Amino acid sequence: MSRKNRLILATVLVAGVLGWQAWQRRPPAETQGAEAPVPAATAPVHRYGSLEFSTCTLRPPGSRISLEAYCTTLEVPEDRDRSDGRRIGLRIAWVPARRDDVAPDPVFFLAGGPGQSAVDTYPALDPAFAEVRKQRHVILVDQRGTGGSNLLACDVPEEDLVETGEAAMEAAAAACAQALAEKADLRRYTTTDAVADLEAVRQALGVDQVNLVGVSYGTRVAQQYAMRHPQHTRAIVLDSPVPNTLGLGNIFARNLDDALALQFSLCGKEPACRDRLGDPRQALDTLLARLRQAPATVRYRDATTGEPAEGQLTAATVAGLVRMYAYLPAASALLPKLLHEAAGGRHENLMALAMLLRSQLQHSMAMGMHMSVVCSEDADSMVARAEDEGTVLGNQMPLALAAMCRAWPRGEVPADFRQPLATEVPALVLAGEFDPVTPPRYGEEVVGHLPNGRLFVLRGQGHNVVGAGCTPRLLAQFVEQADAGALDGACLDDLAYTPPFTGFNGWEP
C-alpha cells in the first residue's frame, strides 16, 4: 500500500466520530474548508452580542444540501500565553431559530473527527434539529485547524507510491508537520485550546449559558467544556460518547470485532441469508488470510467514472471497508453478500466499493489538526496488545499512529484531563447498539458519573444516532426541559434491525 493510502487509513480509522453520511459529501482537496459564501457588502448585518454576521448559505463542498444562515469570523490568539503572537480566525455560522420568542441559551453543535468542520457537517444533520430550532439558535464553530479556522491539511504527493513501513510513515508525518509549521504552532490545536475558543465565542455572543450537542470526538470537547465551565453549561447531549478517561490509541480492533459479531449474527437468524451466504465472519477471515498471503489483482468498474479499472485488493483495504461500513448498519447489511462473493474469488464488487470509499475518505478531515489532538492527548495509549492479535484490524492502527506521533509536535494536556466528567449539569447520552468505535458500554461509563444524566441505547443503530427514529423529538424535549429523567423513550422501541442483503437487489421480502 502506498504511503499516502497508509496515512489515509491511519487517520481515518482512528477518527471516532466521522459519520457515514458525512463521508458521502466530502469535497475534493482544492475545495475542502472553503469559506462559506458571503453576500455583497450592501447586504444587511445581523448582530449577535458583539459579533456582526452577514447572510450566507451553508453548502458543504461536494454536496447538494444548502442551508441559509449568518456567518462571521472571530479572531483569537493562537497561543493564549502570548498576547503579541499570531492570531487565527474562527469561522462561525449562526443558524437562526424559526420563532420570535427565542430562548436565551443557544445550542452549540460540536463536530467529530477530530478534524471535521462543524459548518460543513451540520447541514445534513439540520433535520434532526428541526424542533430544537423552533425556539433556539444553533451556533457552529469550526474548531481551530478545521474548515475555515486556519485549516491544517496536507497531502502526501500522489507520485509517492513506494511501499512503506513505520519509519516511512514517521517521515511522512514529519514532512506534513514541517509544511504546516509555516502557518501554525501545531502544539496549540488541542481539545483544551478548542474549549478556550468556545468560551471566547460564548462571551462574544453575550449569552450566559449554552447547550452543547457533541457527536463522537465532539463529546470529548463537550465534556471538557462542561468540566471547565459548568456555570455556563445548561445541558449537554453526548451522541456516541468518548469517555474522558479513554485513550484512543488501541480501542478500535476489539470494538470493531464486537460490533461485527452483533451485525453478522443477523445473517445467522435469517434462513435465507444463512443458507445462501453462510457465516460472514468465516468468509471475512478466509478472505483476509488469502490476501495477507498474496494481494489479488482485480479488474472492476470504477464507481465514479463507470470506466474499467484495475487495482490490488489487499487485506488492509478489506479491513478498512468493513470498518467503515460497520458505522452504518444500513451499509453493513451488504457485507455478508460482498464477503461471500469475495471469499469465493469474485472480488469485483468489493473492490469497486472499496475504491469508491477511499476516494470519499481521502479528504474527510483535516489531518494536521487530527494529529495535533491525538498525538497530544492519546499517544500513551498507542501500544500493541496481545488480545488484539487475530482481530480484523490487529495492532496496525496503534503502531501506525505511534510512528506518526513520534514526528508530531505535542501540546500540553491539563493534569485533570483524564478525570471523568462528574457534574450536576443535565446530560442526555445516546449510543448505538452496533457502534463499532464507541460502544454502549462507553455511554454507561460516562453516565455513571452524571447524577442528572440518562443513557439511551438505540436498537440496531451504529455511530452518530441523533437522527434515528424519534431521537430528534427526544433531543428537542431534553433541550427544552433540561431534564433527561422526564423523557419517555418508549418510542425508541419502534427502531428495527436492518435485515442483511441476500443479493445485490436487497434483502428478502
C-alpha positions, 0 to 999 in steps of 0.5 A, spaced: 500 500 500 502 506 498 504 511 503 499 516 502 493 510 502 497 508 509 496 515 512 489 515 509 487 509 513 491 511 519 487 517 520 481 515 518 480 509 522 482 512 528 477 518 527 471 516 532 466 520 530 466 521 522 459 519 520 457 515 514 453 520 511 458 525 512 463 521 508 458 521 502 459 529 501 466 530 502 469 535 497 475 534 493 482 537 496 482 544 492 475 545 495 475 542 502 474 548 508 472 553 503 469 559 506 462 559 506 459 564 501 458 571 503 453 576 500 455 583 497 457 588 502 450 592 501 447 586 504 444 587 511 448 585 518 445 581 523 448 582 530 449 577 535 452 580 542 458 583 539 459 579 533 456 582 526 454 576 521 452 577 514 447 572 510 450 566 507 448 559 505 451 553 508 453 548 502 458 543 504 463 542 498 461 536 494 454 536 496 447 538 494 444 540 501 444 548 502 442 551 508 441 559 509 444 562 515 449 568 518 456 567 518 462 571 521 469 570 523 472 571 530 479 572 531 483 569 537 490 568 539 493 562 537 497 561 543 493 564 549 500 565 553 502 570 548 498 576 547 503 579 541 503 572 537 499 570 531 492 570 531 487 565 527 480 566 525 474 562 527 469 561 522 462 561 525 455 560 522 449 562 526 443 558 524 437 562 526 431 559 530 424 559 526 420 563 532 420 570 535 420 568 542 427 565 542 430 562 548 436 565 551 441 559 551 443 557 544 445 550 542 452 549 540 453 543 535 460 540 536 463 536 530 467 529 530 473 527 527 477 530 530 478 534 524 471 535 521 468 542 520 462 543 524 459 548 518 460 543 513 457 537 517 451 540 520 447 541 514 445 534 513 444 533 520 439 540 520 433 535 520 434 532 526 434 539 529 428 541 526 424 542 533 430 544 537 430 550 532 423 552 533 425 556 539 433 556 539 439 558 535 444 553 533 451 556 533 457 552 529 464 553 530 469 550 526 474 548 531 481 551 530 485 547 524 478 545 521 474 548 515 475 555 515 479 556 522 486 556 519 485 549 516 491 544 517 491 539 511 496 536 507 497 531 502 502 526 501 504 527 493 500 522 489 507 520 485 509 517 492 507 510 491 513 506 494 511 501 499 512 503 506 513 501 513 513 505 520 519 509 519 516 511 512 510 513 515 514 517 521 517 521 515 511 522 512 508 525 518 514 529 519 514 532 512 506 534 513 508 537 520 514 541 517 509 544 511 504 546 516 509 549 521 509 555 516 502 557 518 501 554 525 504 552 532 501 545 531 502 544 539 496 549 540 490 545 536 488 541 542 481 539 545 483 544 551 485 550 546 478 548 542 474 549 549 478 556 550 475 558 543 468 556 545 468 560 551 471 566 547 465 565 542 460 564 548 462 571 551 462 574 544 455 572 543 453 575 550 449 569 552 450 566 559 449 559 558 449 554 552 447 547 550 452 543 547 450 537 542 457 533 541 457 527 536 463 522 537 470 526 538 465 532 539 463 529 546 470 529 548 470 537 547 463 537 550 465 534 556 471 538 557 467 544 556 462 542 561 468 540 566 471 547 565 465 551 565 459 548 568 456 555 570 455 556 563 453 549 561 445 548 561 445 541 558 449 537 554 447 531 549 453 526 548 451 522 541 456 516 541 460 518 547 468 518 548 469 517 555 474 522 558 478 517 561 479 513 554 485 513 550 484 512 543 490 509 541 488 501 541 480 501 542 478 500 535 480 492 533 476 489 539 470 494 538 470 493 531 470 485 532 464 486 537 460 490 533 461 485 527 459 479 531 452 483 533 451 485 525 453 478 522 449 474 527 443 477 523 445 473 517 445 467 522 437 468 524 435 469 517 434 462 513 435 465 507 441 469 508 444 463 512 443 458 507 445 462 501 451 466 504 453 462 510 457 465 516 460 472 514 465 472 519 468 465 516 468 468 509 471 475 512 477 471 515 478 466 509 478 472 505 483 476 509 488 470 510 488 469 502 490 476 501 495 477 507 498 471 503 498 474 496 494 481 494 489 479 488 489 483 482 482 485 480 479 488 474 472 492 476 468 498 474 470 504 477 464 507 481 465 514 479 467 514 472 463 507 470 470 506 466 474 499 467 479 499 472 484 495 475 487 495 482 490 490 488 485 488 493 489 487 499 487 485 506 488 492 509 483 495 504 478 489 506 479 491 513 478 498 512 471 497 508 468 493 513 470 498 518 467 503 515 461 500 513 460 497 520 458 505 522 452 504 518 448 498 519 444 500 513 451 499 509 453 493 513 447 489 511 451 488 504 457 485 507 455 478 508 453 478 500 460 482 498 464 477 503 461 471 500 462 473 493 469 475 495 471 469 499 469 465 493 474 469 488 469 474 485 472 480 488 469 485 483 464 488 487 468 489 493 473 492 490 469 497 486 466 499 493 472 499 496 475 504 491 469 508 491 470 509 499 477 511 499 476 516 494 470 519 499 475 518 505 481 521 502 479 528 504 474 527 510 478 531 515 483 535 516 489 531 518 494 536 521 489 538 526 487 530 527 494 529 529 495 535 533 489 532 538 491 525 538 498 525 538 497 530 544 492 527 548 492 519 546 499 517 544 500 513 551 495 509 549 498 507 542 501 500 544 500 493 541 496 488 545 496 481 545 488 480 545 488 484 539 492 479 535 487 475 530 482 481 530 480 484 523 484 490 524 490 487 529 495 492 532 496 496 525 492 502 527 496 503 534 503 502 531 501 506 525 499 512 529 505 511 534 510 512 528 506 518 526 506 521 533 513 520 534 514 526 528 508 530 531 509 536 535 505 535 542 501 540 546 500 540 553 494 536 556 491 539 563 493 534 569 485 533 570 484 531 563 483 524 564 478 525 570 471 523 568 466 528 567 462 528 574 457 534 574 450 536 576 449 539 569 443 535 565 446 530 560 442 526 555 447 520 552 445 516 546 449 510 543 448 505 538 447 498 539 452 496 533 457 502 534 463 499 532 468 505 535 464 507 541 460 502 544 454 502 549 458 500 554 462 507 553 455 511 554 454 507 561 461 509 563 460 516 562 453 516 565 455 513 571 458 519 573 452 524 571 447 524 577 442 528 572 444 524 566 440 518 562 443 513 557 439 511 551 441 505 547 438 505 540 436 498 537 440 496 531 443 503 530 451 504 529 455 511 530 452 518 530 444 516 532 441 523 533 437 522 527 434 515 528 427 514 529 424 519 534 431 521 537 430 528 534 423 529 538 427 526 544 433 531 543 428 537 542 424 535 549 431 534 553 433 541 550 427 544 552 426 541 559 433 540 561 431 534 564 433 527 561 429 523 567 422 526 564 423 523 557 419 517 555 423 513 550 418 508 549 418 510 542 425 508 541 422 501 541 419 502 534 427 502 531 428 495 527 434 491 525 436 492 518 435 485 515 442 483 511 442 483 503 441 476 500 443 479 493 445 485 490 437 487 489 436 487 497 434 483 502 428 478 502 421 480 502 
